[in-house]
Amino acid sequence: MKKIFSLLTAPLILAGLLFSCKPEQSELNLDALPGTATVTGIVEYNPGVTKVGNAYIRDYKLPAAGRTVCVKVYTENYLNADKEGQGSYRSFTAQTDDKGHYSVSVPVGYSAIRPEVTVLPFVGEKTDLDVNDQIITLENAVFETEAQTPTLEDQFIAECNFVMASDKEAEVEYNQKVTLKGLVETAAESKSDDEVVKVYNGYACALIVRVSINGEETMKYNATASNDGRYSLDMMLPNNCWNKNVTVSVTKEASVAEFTHYYYQDDKWKAQTIEAIYEGSQQMQLSSTHKIVPMEMETMEIVPRPVNRDEVKGIGNDIDEELEIEETNNPLGW
């Protein structure tokens, strides 16, 4: 008959190990253990540098919601609480709630166990300061924490709190200054006596600058184009970037604004105000020469497109025939 190991006979078996072979690990049925302990706590993470007023805070903490807490119990640990983890094991997991709280139930017998309690690493955004005290965003930062080994017995509640952090700034020094410059223009319609043509004007808008190293986005900056459409940004890049493939992208995220459109009806030009979507993006490769010569991005030309094309008069919609509007104007290619 197959032997079933029970912690009721643990003292006898442990004594018998001096005179007989050690039982196989598969003979320990963890699901049949009579006791239960609980591991509970709060998981937080440090997002990096946070500015409050004129002060920069580095030990700021936020709840780490949706993180996986893992309690790993090695089979041999049930036989000897001081035994270092090796061989087969069982894992018991739980997810943190919106406030970072978690609770895990663990089966135990009549002897103490010392499991490994960890939080699985996750990838997120981390903020840091460059040499000019500007807060930058580091993307794809790995947040992790060290394991804890509480002692568990039946009916025990062990509290294990974690603060997850990323030491990315300790591995890489951001000390390579590159000045980025560029121009943003947006298309508009200009009316003359006999035609309407497309013209470009400087465009004031918010921009997002992303730096990708070897295909992975690692930093994100915010920039602003002034009324003439020009922008300038000092970026601080990692000291080890020059032997890698570095790409800089500048993006004007989609937004809706009013656009003045002209159409010809009844032998005269008329104006129509429509809603149009403004967005654009461009990218360039970065090289070490840009430490000396500013990195000049090509001009970003933004061509607005109507939110509802069917409402635009004079470009060949059904409304043109109904209103007897001549199809004489579509310089933006709608």
C-alpha positions in Angstrom: 0.0 0.0 0.0 1.3 3.4 -0.9 2.6 5.4 2.1 1.0 8.7 3.0 3.2 11.2 4.9 1.3 13.0 7.7 2.7 15.6 10.0 1.2 13.7 12.8 4.0 11.2 12.4 6.7 13.8 11.6 8.7 13.3 14.8 8.9 9.5 14.3 9.8 9.8 10.6 12.5 12.5 11.3 14.0 10.2 13.9 13.8 7.3 11.5 15.8 9.2 8.9 18.9 8.3 10.8 18.3 4.6 10.1 16.4 4.5 6.8 16.2 6.2 3.4 14.7 9.7 3.3 11.1 9.7 1.9 10.5 11.0 -1.6 9.3 14.6 -1.8 6.3 13.4 -3.8 5.0 11.6 -0.7 4.2 14.9 1.0 0.6 15.8 0.3 0.4 19.6 0.9 -3.3 19.6 0.2 -3.9 17.4 3.2 -2.1 19.5 5.7 -4.4 20.4 8.6 -3.4 24.0 9.4 -3.5 27.3 7.6 -1.5 30.5 7.9 -2.0 33.9 6.3 0.4 36.3 4.7 -0.9 39.8 4.3 0.4 43.3 3.7 0.6 46.3 1.5 2.6 46.6 -1.7 3.7 50.1 -2.8 6.1 51.5 -5.4 8.3 54.5 -5.7 7.7 56.2 -9.1 10.9 58.2 -8.8 11.2 62.0 -8.3 8.0 63.9 -7.5 7.9 67.7 -7.4 5.8 69.2 -4.5 6.0 73.0 -4.6 9.7 73.8 -5.0 10.9 70.6 -3.4 11.8 67.3 -5.1 10.8 64.2 -3.2 12.5 60.9 -4.0 10.8 58.6 -1.4 7.3 59.2 -2.7 5.1 56.1 -2.6 2.0 55.0 -4.4 -0.2 51.8 -4.1 1.0 49.1 -6.4 -2.4 47.9 -7.7 -2.8 44.7 -9.7 0.6 43.2 -8.7 1.1 39.5 -8.1 2.4 38.4 -4.7 3.9 35.0 -4.6 4.4 32.8 -1.5 6.8 30.0 -2.4 7.1 27.0 0.0 9.7 24.4 -0.8 8.7 20.8 0.1 11.8 20.2 2.3 10.9 23.3 4.2 7.9 21.4 5.7 10.4 18.9 7.1 12.9 21.5 8.3 12.0 25.1 8.7 15.7 26.1 8.5 16.3 24.2 5.3 17.4 26.4 2.4 15.0 26.4 -0.5 15.7 23.8 -3.2 14.0 21.1 -5.1 10.2 21.0 -5.6 7.9 23.6 -4.2 4.4 25.0 -4.3 3.4 28.6 -5.0 0.4 30.4 -3.5 -0.4 33.8 -5.1 -2.8 36.8 -4.8 -3.3 40.1 -6.6 -3.1 43.4 -4.9 -6.3 45.6 -4.9 -6.5 49.3 -5.8 -4.9 50.3 -2.5 -2.1 47.7 -2.8 -3.5 45.3 -0.2 -3.2 41.5 -0.5 -3.8 38.4 1.4 -2.6 34.8 0.8 -3.6 31.6 2.6 -0.9 29.0 3.0 -1.3 25.4 4.2 0.9 24.4 7.2 1.2 21.5 9.5 2.2 21.3 13.2 5.7 22.6 12.6 6.8 26.1 11.5 7.7 26.9 7.9 9.6 29.8 6.4 8.4 30.5 2.8 9.8 33.0 0.4 7.4 35.9 -0.1 8.0 38.0 -3.2 6.3 40.4 -5.6 6.7 39.7 -9.2 8.6 42.5 -11.0 6.7 44.8 -13.4 7.7 47.3 -16.1 6.5 50.9 -15.8 7.4 54.6 -16.1 10.0 56.2 -13.7 10.7 59.9 -13.3 14.2 61.3 -12.6 16.1 64.6 -12.6 18.6 65.5 -15.2 21.5 67.9 -14.5 19.3 70.9 -15.2 16.8 69.8 -12.5 14.2 69.0 -15.2 12.0 66.0 -14.5 12.2 63.4 -17.2 10.3 60.2 -17.7 12.2 56.9 -18.1 10.1 54.3 -19.8 10.5 50.5 -19.4 11.9 50.8 -15.9 11.8 47.5 -14.0 10.3 47.8 -10.5 11.2 45.0 -8.1 11.9 44.2 -4.4 13.7 41.7 -2.2 12.0 38.6 -0.9 11.0 38.2 2.8 11.0 35.0 4.8 8.4 35.1 7.6 7.9 32.2 10.0 4.4 30.6 9.6 2.5 28.3 11.9 -1.1 27.3 12.1 -3.4 30.3 12.6 -0.5 32.7 12.3 -0.9 36.0 10.4 2.4 37.3 9.0 2.6 40.9 7.7 4.9 41.4 4.8 4.9 44.9 3.3 6.9 45.8 0.2 8.1 49.0 -1.5 9.0 48.3 -5.1 11.6 50.5 -6.7 13.8 50.8 -9.8 17.5 51.3 -9.6 17.9 52.2 -13.2 19.4 55.6 -12.4 22.2 53.8 -10.5 23.2 51.7 -13.6 23.2 54.6 -16.1 24.3 58.2 -15.7 22.2 60.7 -17.7 24.9 63.3 -18.5 24.9 63.6 -22.3 23.3 66.9 -23.3 21.7 67.2 -26.7 19.7 70.2 -27.8 16.7 69.5 -30.0 15.2 72.2 -32.3 12.5 72.2 -34.8 9.5 73.9 -36.5 5.8 72.9 -36.6 3.6 74.3 -39.3 0.0 73.7 -40.0 -1.8 74.0 -43.3 -4.6 76.5 -43.9 -6.6 77.9 -46.7 -5.8 81.3 -48.2 -8.4 83.0 -50.3 -7.6 85.2 -53.3 -10.0 86.8 -55.9 -10.2 83.7 -58.1 -8.9 80.7 -56.1 -8.2 79.3 -52.7 -4.7 77.9 -52.1 -3.0 75.9 -49.3 -0.5 77.9 -47.1 1.5 76.9 -44.1 1.8 79.0 -40.9 3.7 78.5 -37.6 1.6 76.4 -35.2 1.7 76.8 -31.4 1.1 73.4 -29.8 2.2 70.9 -27.1 4.6 68.2 -28.2 5.8 64.9 -26.8 9.5 63.9 -27.5 10.4 60.3 -27.1 13.9 58.8 -27.2 14.2 55.1 -28.2 17.5 53.2 -27.7 17.9 50.0 -29.6 14.1 50.0 -30.4 12.9 50.5 -26.8 11.5 53.8 -25.7 13.5 54.9 -22.6 12.7 58.5 -22.1 9.9 61.0 -22.7 10.0 64.8 -22.6 7.3 67.5 -23.0 8.0 70.4 -25.3 6.0 73.4 -26.5 6.1 75.1 -29.9 5.6 78.9 -29.6 3.3 81.0 -31.8 5.8 80.9 -34.7 5.9 77.1 -34.4 9.5 76.9 -33.2 10.5 74.7 -30.3 13.8 73.9 -28.4 14.5 71.3 -25.8 17.6 70.3 -23.9 17.7 66.5 -23.5 19.9 64.6 -21.1 20.8 61.1 -22.5 22.6 58.2 -20.9 26.3 58.1 -21.1 26.3 54.7 -22.9 24.0 55.7 -25.7 26.5 56.5 -28.4 27.3 53.0 -29.3 23.6 52.2 -29.8 20.8 52.9 -32.2 19.2 56.1 -30.8 16.0 57.5 -32.4 14.2 60.7 -31.5 10.6 61.2 -32.3 8.4 64.3 -32.0 4.6 63.9 -31.8 1.7 66.3 -31.9 -1.1 64.2 -30.5 -4.5 64.4 -32.1 -6.7 67.3 -31.0 -9.8 69.0 -32.5 -9.9 72.7 -33.4 -11.9 75.0 -35.6 -10.8 75.4 -39.2 -11.9 78.0 -41.8 -12.8 76.5 -45.1 -13.8 78.5 -48.2 -16.2 77.5 -50.9 -17.7 79.2 -54.0 -21.4 79.8 -54.3 -23.6 82.4 -56.1 -20.5 83.9 -57.8 -18.7 84.7 -54.6 -16.5 83.0 -52.0 -18.1 82.0 -48.7 -16.5 80.8 -45.4 -17.4 77.7 -43.5 -16.2 76.9 -40.0 -15.7 73.2 -39.5 -14.0 71.0 -36.8 -10.7 69.5 -37.9 -8.3 67.1 -36.4 -4.7 68.2 -36.0 -1.9 65.6 -35.5 1.5 64.8 -36.7 4.7 62.9 -36.0 8.3 62.6 -37.2 11.5 60.9 -36.2 15.3 61.1 -36.8 18.4 59.2 -35.9 20.7 60.7 -33.3 24.5 60.6 -33.4 27.3 61.8 -31.2 27.8 64.9 -33.4 24.6 66.3 -32.0 26.4 66.9 -28.7 28.1 69.8 -30.5 25.7 70.7 -33.3 22.0 71.0 -32.3 19.8 68.3 -33.6 17.6 70.0 -36.1 14.4 68.1 -36.8 12.7 68.4 -40.2 9.7 70.7 -40.3 6.6 68.9 -39.1 3.8 69.8 -41.6 0.4 69.2 -40.1 -2.5 68.9 -42.5 -5.8 69.2 -40.7 -8.5 66.7 -41.7 -12.3 67.3 -41.1 -14.0 65.5 -38.2 -16.9 65.0 -40.6 -16.0 65.2 -44.3 -19.6 65.0 -45.4 -20.3 68.4 -43.9 -17.6 70.2 -45.9 -19.0 72.2 -48.7 -17.4 72.5 -52.1 -15.4 69.3 -52.2 -17.8 67.0 -54.0 -20.2 65.9 -51.2 -23.9 65.4 -51.7 -24.6 68.8 -50.1 -22.8 70.5 -53.0 -25.4 69.4 -55.5 -28.3 70.3 -53.2 -26.9 73.8 -52.6 -25.7 74.3 -56.2 -22.1 74.8 -55.0 -19.4 74.7 -57.6 -16.6 72.2 -56.8 -13.7 74.6 -57.1 -11.9 74.2 -53.8 -10.1 71.3 -52.2 -6.5 72.4 -51.7 -6.0 70.1 -48.7 -7.1 67.0 -50.6 -10.1 66.1 -48.5 
